[in-house]
Amino acid sequence: MGIGGHSGDAQGDEQFEIDDARTVDEIYSMILSENLEPVMSEYIYV
């Protein structure tokens, strides 16, 4: 097999969870509990 070749079926990356059952409110509260400021914005003008 040469450089950049692939063998077998592609394997998924198990580094990150793709299923998070927490609500936005739960995550917002967790961020506040770390003395951080949650920013709910689609974009920020600079």
C-alpha positions in Angstrom: 0.0 0.0 0.0 1.4 3.4 -1.0 1.5 6.7 0.9 -2.0 8.0 1.5 -3.6 4.6 0.8 -6.5 3.2 2.7 -7.3 -0.3 3.7 -10.5 -1.8 5.0 -13.7 0.1 5.9 -13.4 3.6 7.3 -13.4 3.7 11.1 -15.3 6.3 13.1 -13.5 8.8 15.3 -14.4 8.0 18.9 -12.7 11.1 20.3 -15.9 13.1 20.7 -19.4 12.3 21.9 -22.0 13.2 19.3 -25.0 12.8 21.5 -25.5 15.4 24.2 -28.8 15.2 26.0 -28.2 18.4 28.1 -30.6 21.3 27.5 -29.4 24.8 26.6 -30.4 25.9 30.1 -28.3 23.2 31.7 -25.2 24.2 29.6 -25.8 27.9 30.3 -25.9 27.2 34.0 -22.8 25.1 33.9 -20.9 28.0 32.1 -22.1 30.5 34.7 -21.0 28.2 37.5 -17.4 28.4 36.1 -17.6 32.2 36.4 -17.7 32.5 32.7 -20.1 34.6 30.5 -22.2 32.5 28.1 -22.7 34.4 24.9 -25.7 33.5 22.8 -25.0 35.0 19.4 -25.0 33.8 15.8 -22.5 36.5 14.8 -20.4 39.2 16.4 -19.7 42.5 14.5 -16.1 43.6 15.0 
